[in-house]
Every structure is written in C-alpha cells, then in structure tokens.
C-alpha cells in the first residue's frame, strides 16, 4: 500500500478512508484524561474488529499505531 495516511472527517470521530484500504475504518476518541484511543472498524462482518487498549498523548502517535495495526493484520 503506497498511501500510508489517515484522513479524518470533520466534526466526527469516524474515518472510513485509511489510505488505499477499502472497507476499513477507525473511530477515535478522547479519554477523561485527554488521551487519544481508537477502535478499528469494518463495513462488513463484525463491525468492531479491534479495540486498542493503549492511550496516546498525540493524534500523530495514535495515527501511527492505527496504521501499524492495519498493515500487520
């Protein structure tokens, strides 16, 4: 996959465009401690494919973790 980027939608925690990967997406959210977390989703089969239990200080760290998961699974 050549496009290793995440394009988050405005005003939404949902993303359905992770690089060139069709059918996969992610949801991001903030904890009460202002850390970032994410879930991996798929538009067929079970909706939630992966819940990551790590917390990230920045969106960039979280985005890299999402991409690492996508390319290794």
N, C-alpha and C positions, 0 to 999 in steps of 0.2 A: 504494500500500500504506500503510495507516494505522499498523500496528503495526511500528515500527522498533526491535525489541528482539530479543535473543538469550537464550533460556532454556536454560542449560547443565544437563545432567543431573548428578545426584550421583555421585561416585565414578567418573566416566567422562569420557574426553576427547571423547566423541561427543555431537553435538547434532543432532536431527532436527526441530527446531522453530525456524525463523528467522522470526519474525513471522508473516505470513499466507502465506508461501511454502511450498506443499506439495511434497514430494518432494525438497527440497534440504536439505542439512545441512552441518556443518563438523566438523572434528576439530582440536583444539588440543593443543599440547604445548610443553614447555619444553626449551630447549637446555641444553648443559652450562654455558653462561654465565648461566643463569637468565633468559633472554629468552623471550618468547612467539612462537610461529609457528602457522600454520594451513594447512589444506587444505580445499577446497570439494568436497563430495560430492553425488551424485545417486542416487536409488534406482532409476533406470532408465538404460539405455545404459551408457556408460563410468562406472565408479564414481567415480574421481577426475577432477573437472572442472578444478580449478585448484590449483596449488601456489604459494603466495606465498613469495618468497624474502626478504622483509623480516623483520626481528626487531623486536619491540615490548617496551618496558620494562614496560608495564602491560596488564592484561587489557582495560581500557576502550579503550585505543588500538587493540588488536587487534580488539575487537568492532566499533569504528567502521570499521576497514579492511575487515572482512568484510561489513558492511552496504553500504559503498560499492561493493564488487565485485558484490554481489548485485543492486543496483539499476541498475548500469551494464552488466550482461551478460545 
